[in-house]
Amino acid sequence: MASPTVVLVTGANNGIGYETVKALLQSDKAYHVLLGSRSLDKGNSAVETLREECPAVTNTVEVVELDLTSDESIERVFAQIKASPGRLDTLINNAGATFDIEFLAGKVSLRECFIKSYDVNLAGTHVLTWTLVPLLLQSADPRLIFVTGLSNLGKASEAYFPTPPQAAGWPKKIDFETIGYRCSKVALNMLMLDWNHKLKADGVKVWALGPGFLATGLGGIRDKVVKMGGGHPSIGGQLIRTVVEGERDADVGKIVGKEGLIPF
């Protein structure tokens, strides 16, 4: 019997990451899913919920404690996967953070808002990918996915959804902010292009994936996003599974969306 496809999903204890793990567990293809979570307790709780929601699945899931802001944590993840199962078939860089809402609440400075977003969404993701590439190269079909956000520059210049229009004058009365997060995700698109360039000769398939405006726990404002029309995070999970399972292999090096390709 062929060994299962080994997939690491970062930031997988809730939101799109959780729904991605769930979609893979429910697949008729064989998977061993590594559920990345900054909190081991939250990761274990997510696994318990998955087992309640998917009692009949034969695919397996394992918690991996991962903090993208810690090089030591990333090195421990590398050692854990190297020890068993010894390779990584797909890395799904899903984990992300926003501090824009905290900035509006006066909990972080404007500078901290940006630095913290870039540390998780860009620097941490890059360090993790760099560290785990040797494990990806042990796979017969290595895949690398970067989950991007509302980061399409062309579309943003036409309609700046979901940030509402601003009246003249200063200071602005902003009650829904996304700029630190969105800037970091635009940079993530560039990071995807660079990894696609670096790993092309190695046969690694690389994508960015735009799941759309979904009501995740990001920023702690799920209810507000639902009221603004945000979809269920399972939409993102199902989309990611199509990429993992080869349905978008013709779109390597591009930003994949539910309805088609997303221009940069």
C-alpha positions in Angstrom: 0.0 0.0 0.0 1.3 3.5 -0.9 2.2 5.7 2.0 -0.2 8.6 2.6 0.5 12.1 1.3 2.1 14.2 4.2 0.7 17.7 4.5 1.6 20.4 6.9 -1.0 23.1 7.4 0.1 26.1 9.5 -2.3 28.1 11.6 -4.7 25.1 11.5 -6.4 25.1 14.8 -9.2 27.4 13.4 -10.5 29.2 10.4 -9.3 28.3 6.9 -6.5 26.1 8.2 -8.9 24.0 10.3 -11.2 23.7 7.3 -8.3 22.6 5.1 -7.3 19.9 7.5 -11.0 18.8 7.6 -11.3 18.7 3.8 -8.1 16.6 3.5 -9.2 14.2 6.2 -12.5 13.7 4.4 -10.8 13.1 1.0 -10.9 9.7 -0.6 -7.2 10.1 -1.1 -4.8 9.0 1.7 -3.4 11.7 3.9 -1.4 12.2 7.1 -2.1 15.8 8.0 0.2 17.8 10.4 -2.0 20.4 12.1 0.2 23.3 12.9 -0.8 25.4 15.9 1.0 28.0 17.9 -0.8 26.7 21.0 -0.5 22.9 21.7 -3.6 23.0 23.8 -5.6 24.7 21.0 -4.2 22.2 18.5 -5.2 19.2 20.6 -8.7 20.7 21.0 -9.0 21.2 17.3 -8.1 17.5 16.7 -10.7 16.4 19.2 -13.3 18.5 17.4 -12.2 17.1 14.0 -12.6 13.5 15.3 -16.1 14.4 16.5 -17.0 16.0 13.2 -15.3 13.3 11.0 -15.8 10.1 13.0 -15.6 7.7 10.0 -12.4 9.0 8.3 -9.4 6.8 8.0 -6.9 9.5 7.2 -4.8 10.7 10.2 -4.0 14.0 11.8 -1.1 15.0 14.2 -0.6 18.2 16.1 2.6 20.2 15.4 3.4 23.0 17.8 4.6 25.9 15.6 5.2 29.6 16.4 6.3 31.4 13.2 7.9 34.2 15.2 10.4 31.7 16.8 13.3 30.3 14.8 13.7 27.7 17.6 10.1 26.6 17.2 10.6 26.2 13.4 13.7 24.2 13.9 11.9 21.8 16.3 9.2 21.3 13.6 11.9 20.4 11.1 13.4 17.9 13.5 10.0 16.4 14.3 9.0 15.9 10.7 12.5 14.7 9.7 12.3 12.0 12.5 8.9 10.9 11.2 7.6 10.6 8.6 11.0 11.9 7.1 9.5 13.9 4.2 6.9 16.6 3.5 4.8 16.3 0.4 2.8 19.6 0.7 3.5 22.7 2.8 0.4 24.9 3.2 1.5 28.3 4.5 -1.8 29.4 5.9 -1.0 30.9 9.3 -1.5 34.7 9.3 -2.1 37.5 11.8 -3.5 41.0 11.7 -2.9 43.7 14.2 -4.9 46.5 12.5 -7.8 46.0 14.8 -5.5 46.2 17.9 -4.0 49.4 16.5 -7.5 50.9 16.2 -8.1 49.8 19.8 -4.9 51.5 21.0 -3.3 48.2 22.0 -0.3 48.5 19.7 1.4 51.4 17.9 1.1 52.0 14.2 4.7 50.7 13.8 4.0 47.6 15.8 0.9 46.9 13.8 3.0 46.6 10.6 6.1 45.0 12.1 4.1 42.3 13.8 2.1 41.5 10.7 5.2 41.2 8.6 6.9 39.1 11.2 4.2 36.4 11.1 2.8 36.7 7.6 6.0 37.2 5.7 9.3 36.7 7.7 8.0 33.7 9.7 6.5 32.1 6.6 9.7 32.6 4.6 11.9 31.1 7.4 9.6 28.1 7.8 9.6 27.5 4.1 13.4 27.8 3.9 13.9 25.4 6.8 11.5 22.8 5.4 12.5 22.8 1.8 14.9 19.8 2.3 11.9 17.8 3.5 9.9 18.8 0.5 12.6 17.7 -1.8 12.3 14.2 -0.4 8.8 14.0 -1.9 8.0 12.6 -5.3 5.4 15.3 -5.9 6.3 18.3 -3.7 3.8 21.2 -3.4 4.1 24.6 -1.8 1.1 26.8 -1.2 1.0 30.4 0.2 -2.5 31.5 1.4 -2.7 35.1 0.4 -5.5 37.6 1.3 -7.3 40.6 -0.1 -4.0 41.6 -1.8 -4.8 42.2 -5.4 -3.4 45.6 -6.3 -5.4 46.1 -9.5 -8.7 45.3 -7.8 -7.9 47.4 -4.8 -7.3 50.4 -7.0 -10.8 50.0 -8.5 -12.8 49.2 -5.4 -11.2 49.3 -2.0 -13.4 46.6 -0.4 -13.7 46.0 2.5 -12.4 49.3 3.8 -15.2 51.8 3.5 -14.9 55.3 1.9 -13.3 58.0 4.0 -14.6 61.6 4.4 -12.2 64.5 4.0 -10.3 65.7 7.1 -7.9 64.4 9.7 -7.9 62.2 11.7 -10.0 59.7 9.8 -12.8 57.9 11.7 -11.8 54.4 10.8 -13.6 51.5 12.4 -12.5 48.7 10.1 -8.8 48.7 9.1 -6.8 46.1 7.0 -3.8 47.9 5.7 -1.0 46.3 7.7 -2.4 42.9 6.9 -3.0 43.6 3.3 0.5 45.0 2.7 2.0 41.9 4.2 -0.1 39.7 1.9 0.9 41.7 -1.2 4.5 41.0 -0.1 3.6 37.3 0.3 2.6 37.2 -3.4 6.1 38.3 -4.3 7.5 35.7 -1.9 5.5 33.0 -3.8 7.0 34.2 -7.1 10.5 34.0 -5.7 10.0 30.5 -4.3 8.5 29.4 -7.6 11.7 30.7 -9.3 14.0 29.1 -6.8 12.4 25.6 -6.9 11.4 25.3 -10.5 14.4 23.1 -11.4 13.6 20.9 -8.4 10.1 20.1 -9.6 8.3 21.8 -6.7 4.9 23.1 -7.7 4.2 26.5 -6.1 1.1 28.7 -5.9 -0.5 31.5 -4.0 -4.1 31.0 -3.2 -6.7 33.7 -2.6 -9.7 32.2 -0.7 -11.7 35.4 -0.8 -13.5 37.4 1.9 -14.2 34.8 4.5 -15.3 35.0 8.2 -12.4 33.5 10.0 -11.3 34.3 13.5 -8.6 36.7 12.2 -8.5 39.9 14.3 -11.3 38.6 16.6 -14.0 40.2 14.4 -15.8 37.2 12.9 -19.3 38.5 13.6 -18.5 41.8 11.9 -17.1 40.1 8.9 -20.2 37.9 8.6 -22.4 41.0 8.6 -20.2 42.4 5.8 -20.9 39.3 3.7 -17.9 37.1 4.6 -18.2 33.5 3.6 -17.7 30.4 5.6 -14.0 29.4 5.9 -14.8 25.9 4.5 -14.8 27.6 1.1 -11.1 28.2 1.5 -10.5 24.7 2.8 -12.2 23.1 -0.2 -10.3 25.4 -2.6 -7.0 24.5 -1.0 -7.8 20.8 -1.3 -8.3 21.2 -5.1 -4.8 22.5 -5.4 -3.3 19.8 -3.2 -5.0 17.2 -5.3 -3.8 18.4 -8.7 -6.8 20.2 -10.1 -4.9 23.5 -10.6 -1.5 22.1 -11.8 -1.8 24.2 -14.9 -1.7 27.4 -12.8 1.7 26.9 -11.1 3.3 30.2 -10.2 0.0 32.1 -10.1 -2.6 33.3 -7.6 -5.5 30.8 -7.7 -9.0 31.8 -6.7 -12.3 30.0 -6.5 -13.5 31.5 -9.7 -10.2 31.3 -11.6 -6.9 33.1 -11.6 -6.4 36.3 -9.7 -4.2 38.9 -11.4 -1.4 40.5 -9.4 
